C-alpha cells in the first residue's frame, strides 16, 4: 500500500526526536478516539438487540458490518493517503467518522436497523483510514528492535479509550433505556422499544462534536511527514522482492485475522454473558460497567508489555500471553458464577499485547515492502467480521459454549509466536525522516 508522503518533489530532512514525540502525543489521541468509538459498540449491541428484538446472529451481524469496512476501505484509504497526504487523510478520516455519528442520530430517530448498519460501516471506514496511516507510522519512526514496545505504548491510549467507553455507553445508552435497566428476560412493548431507540442520540451528538474538534486540531498541527526513504519501492526494485517470502508476514496476516475474532467475540458478547442468571445475574447496565475491567486490563497489559519488551523478546512475551488467554477461556467455558465472569474479564489482560505485537512482528524485516505489508495486516482486521460465526454458535450450542471458538484462536497465536513469527528473507529496515 502506498505510504503517506509529503508534497511531491520535496526532499525530506531528518526530524528531531522531540518533533516526533509531539506528533506521537497527538496521534495517541486518535488511538484513544477510535478505541473509544469501537467499544461503544459493546454496549450498543445489547441495546440494539433489545430495541429490534434480535437473536445473537443478527446482533453480531452488526459488528460484522463494522469489520467488513476494514476489508473494503483499506485499499481506498491507502490510495487516498497517496493522493492527498498523511495529515489531510487523518482529517478526512475524522470527518468521515463524524458524518457516520450524525447518521446514527438519524437511525435512532427512525428507528432503522438497516440505516444503523450503514452508518456503523461509515464510521468504521473513517477509522480504517486512520489505522492504515497511524499504525505503520508509529512502527517505523524509531529503532526496529523497539517497534513492538513503542506500538504497545501508543496502543495503551487506545485501551484507555476502550476502558472508558463502557462507562459512557452504560450510563448514556443502557442506563437511559428500559431494556438496559430491566431484569434479564423482560419483554419490552413496541412503545418502550421506540423510546429506547432515542437514547443513542445524545451519545452520538457528543461523539460527533469531539471528532470535528479533533479534526480541526489535526488540520492546524505541524505533523512530521513520512520521508521519501519509506515511500513505495520503485517498480524495478520491487521486482527483486516478494512479500510472500517473508514467513512472519504470511503467518502474521491470519494471526491478526484470527486474533480479531477472539477479541471482538469476547467484547461483544460480554454483556449478554455476564447478565445470565447462572453467571452474575446482572442487568445490561450493570454488566456494561464490568466491561470496563475487561478493557482496563488491556490497558494495563499494554503498559506492562511495553516495559517488558524492552528486555524480553516480543515473541516470547506473545507466547506467554497466548497461553494465559487459552487457560482463562477454558475456565470461562467450564465454570459458572463469578469465577466464569472474572475469567472472561481477565482475558483482556492477556489479549492486551497481541495486536500491536503481531503487527510489528509481521512487518519486521520487510524493508521497502513495509507499507504494503502493513496494509495487508490492517486489512486482516476484517477478521472481526467473523464474530457472526460465534453468534451462530451461541444460538445453536449456547452462549457459554461459543467461547470455545475463542480458545481455539488463542492456540493459533501461540503457534505464530513460537514459529510463524520467525523472520525470513530479511531486508534492510526503512528510515523515518522529513517534516512538513
Secondary structure, 3 states (H helix, E strand, C coil): CCCCCCCCCCCCCCCCHHHHHHHHHHHHHHHHHHHHHHHHHHHHHHHHHHHCCCCHHHHHHHHHHHHHHHHHHHHHHHHHHHHHCHHHHHHHHHHHHHHHHHHHHHHHHHCCHHHHHHHHHHHHHHHHHHHHHHHHHHHHCCCHHHHHHHHHHHHHHHHHHHHHHHHHHHHHHHCCCHHHHCCCCCCCCHHHHHHHHCCHHHHHHHHHHHHHHHHHHHHHCCCCCCCHHHCCCCHHHHCCCCHHHCHHHHHHHHHHHHHHHHHHHHHHHHHHHHCCCCCCCCCHHHHHHHHHHHHHHHHHHHHHHHHHCCCCCHHHHHHHHHHHHHHHHHHHHHCCHHHHHHHHHHHHHHHCCHHHHHHHHHHCCCHHHHHHHHHHHHHHHHHHHHHHHHHHHHHHHCCCHHHHHHHHHHHHHHHHHHHHCCCCCCCCCCCCCCCC
